Amino acid sequence: MAARVEHVVTTGEFTLDGGTWEVDNNVWIVGDDEEALVIDASHDADAIAAAVGERRLTAIVCTHAHNDHINAAPALAARTGAPILLHLDDRILWRNVHPDRSPDGYLSDRRRFTVAGTELIVLHTPGHSPGAICLYAPDLGTVFTGDTLFAGGPGATGRSFSDFPTIIRSIRSELLPLPPDTRVLTGHGATTTIGAEAPHLEEWIVRGH
């Protein structure tokens, strides 16, 4: 059976630099009827575990380590036995949220995963955070962008450990070269495509400055 993408929306708080905001997060599950991989275990381990069901969870991949994307990861890992994987450059952000629980492994650029016969490729896309990553699934025509790219532009860069020129470089070099019809499944909000966003790069640069 071919891999499919499933979607769970969870709600909670994003906290950074002394501020707190209520947010809805997109949790993405890639798999088939036997096994699955979770991208960003946000807010509600019970809801995510219910969506996974009886399938074997092969990994919990974190697109970055802001609290709203990782706060449910340890609880989900404890109940499923799945390893938590994060890019090494986001260790400091992780420790701010989970000082007593380290990730089980670290991601690097171009690392490849296979789940349900489908390959996912890690793209290191710093800018929103130092260790931000996207996961590209060529066979699904899909890239999971976390908070690097949204419908309408790049992720926020006005807080600690973020940088606007860096996120623009990441989007330009790693995401915009993907096929135009590639679906962009984001960390918050609506789905878009590479083709829909690519023409607006220069607008974002002007707006960002």
C-alpha positions in Angstrom: 0.0 0.0 0.0 1.3 3.4 -0.9 2.2 6.0 1.7 -0.3 8.7 2.4 -0.2 12.0 4.3 -2.5 12.5 7.3 -3.2 15.8 9.1 -3.9 16.6 12.7 -4.4 20.1 14.1 -3.5 20.7 17.7 -3.8 23.9 19.8 -1.6 25.3 22.5 0.8 28.0 23.4 4.0 29.2 21.7 6.4 30.8 24.1 9.6 32.6 23.3 11.5 35.8 24.4 9.1 36.4 27.2 5.9 36.3 25.0 3.2 33.8 24.8 0.7 33.3 21.9 -2.1 30.8 21.3 -1.4 28.9 18.2 -2.8 26.0 16.0 -0.2 23.7 14.7 -0.2 21.3 11.8 1.0 17.8 12.7 1.7 15.6 9.7 1.8 11.8 9.6 3.3 10.0 6.7 2.7 6.3 6.4 0.5 3.4 5.4 -1.6 0.9 7.4 1.5 -0.7 9.0 3.9 2.1 9.9 4.1 5.9 10.2 6.4 8.8 10.8 5.2 11.9 12.7 6.4 15.4 11.7 6.2 17.9 14.7 4.6 16.4 17.8 2.8 19.5 18.9 0.7 20.2 22.1 -1.3 17.0 22.3 0.3 13.6 22.4 -3.0 11.8 22.9 -4.5 13.2 19.7 -1.4 12.4 17.7 -1.2 8.8 19.2 -4.9 8.3 18.4 -4.2 9.3 14.7 -1.3 6.9 14.5 -3.4 4.1 16.1 -1.9 0.6 16.1 0.8 1.4 13.5 4.5 1.2 14.3 5.8 4.7 14.7 9.3 4.8 13.1 10.3 8.3 14.2 9.2 11.7 15.5 10.9 14.3 13.3 11.1 17.9 14.5 11.3 20.6 11.9 12.8 22.9 14.6 12.8 23.2 18.4 10.4 26.0 19.2 8.2 24.8 22.0 5.0 24.5 20.1 6.6 22.0 17.7 8.2 19.8 20.3 6.2 20.0 23.5 4.4 16.7 23.0 7.4 14.8 21.6 8.7 13.2 24.8 5.2 12.0 25.8 4.6 10.6 22.3 8.0 8.9 22.3 7.4 7.4 25.8 4.1 5.7 24.7 5.3 4.6 21.2 9.0 3.9 21.6 9.7 6.1 18.6 13.0 8.1 18.5 12.9 11.9 18.5 15.1 13.4 15.8 16.2 17.0 15.6 18.9 19.0 13.8 22.0 19.5 15.9 21.9 23.2 15.5 18.6 23.5 17.5 20.0 21.9 20.6 19.9 25.1 22.6 16.2 25.7 21.8 15.4 22.1 22.7 17.1 22.4 26.1 15.0 25.5 26.8 11.9 23.3 26.6 13.1 19.9 27.7 16.2 20.4 29.9 16.0 16.8 31.2 15.3 14.9 28.0 17.6 15.0 25.0 16.6 14.0 21.5 17.4 10.4 20.5 19.3 11.4 17.4 20.4 14.4 15.3 19.5 15.2 11.7 21.9 16.4 9.1 21.4 17.9 5.6 20.4 15.3 3.0 19.7 12.5 5.5 17.2 10.1 4.1 14.3 8.3 5.7 12.1 5.6 4.3 8.6 5.0 5.7 6.0 2.9 4.0 8.3 2.5 1.0 8.5 6.3 0.6 11.7 8.3 0.9 11.9 11.6 2.8 15.0 13.8 2.4 16.1 16.3 5.1 16.8 19.8 3.8 18.6 22.0 6.3 16.9 25.4 6.0 18.1 27.7 8.8 16.7 31.1 9.3 13.5 30.7 11.4 15.9 28.8 13.8 19.5 27.6 13.3 18.5 24.0 12.9 15.3 24.4 11.0 14.7 21.6 8.5 12.2 20.7 5.8 11.4 17.2 4.7 11.0 16.5 1.0 9.1 13.5 -0.3 9.7 13.4 -4.1 7.3 10.4 -4.6 4.5 12.3 -2.9 5.3 15.6 -4.6 5.3 17.1 -1.2 7.6 19.1 1.1 6.9 19.6 4.8 8.3 23.0 5.6 7.7 23.6 9.3 7.9 27.3 9.9 10.4 28.0 7.0 7.9 28.7 4.3 4.1 29.4 4.5 1.4 30.3 2.1 2.3 34.0 1.6 6.0 34.0 2.6 8.8 33.0 4.9 8.5 32.2 8.6 9.0 34.8 11.2 12.6 36.0 11.9 12.0 38.7 14.5 12.9 36.6 17.6 16.0 35.0 19.2 18.1 32.7 17.0 16.4 33.7 13.8 17.7 35.7 10.8 15.9 37.1 7.7 18.7 36.9 5.2 19.4 33.3 6.2 15.8 32.2 5.8 15.7 33.8 2.3 18.9 32.0 1.3 17.4 28.7 2.5 14.2 29.2 0.6 16.0 30.3 -2.5 18.5 27.5 -2.5 16.6 24.5 -1.1 12.9 25.0 -1.7 12.3 27.1 -4.8 14.3 24.7 -7.0 11.8 22.0 -6.3 9.1 21.2 -9.0 6.5 24.0 -9.1 3.6 21.6 -8.4 5.3 20.4 -5.2 2.8 20.7 -2.3 4.0 22.8 0.6 2.6 21.4 3.9 3.4 24.0 6.6 3.7 24.1 10.3 0.7 26.4 10.7 -2.1 27.4 8.4 -2.9 26.6 4.8 -1.2 24.4 2.2 0.4 26.0 -0.8 2.7 25.0 -3.7 6.3 25.9 -4.6 4.9 27.4 -7.9 2.5 29.7 -6.0 5.2 31.1 -3.8 8.2 31.3 -6.0 7.2 34.5 -8.0 7.0 36.5 -4.7 10.6 36.0 -3.5 11.7 39.6 -4.4 8.5 41.0 -2.7 9.4 39.2 0.5 13.0 40.6 0.4 11.7 44.1 0.0 9.1 43.6 2.7 11.7 42.0 5.0 14.0 45.0 4.8 
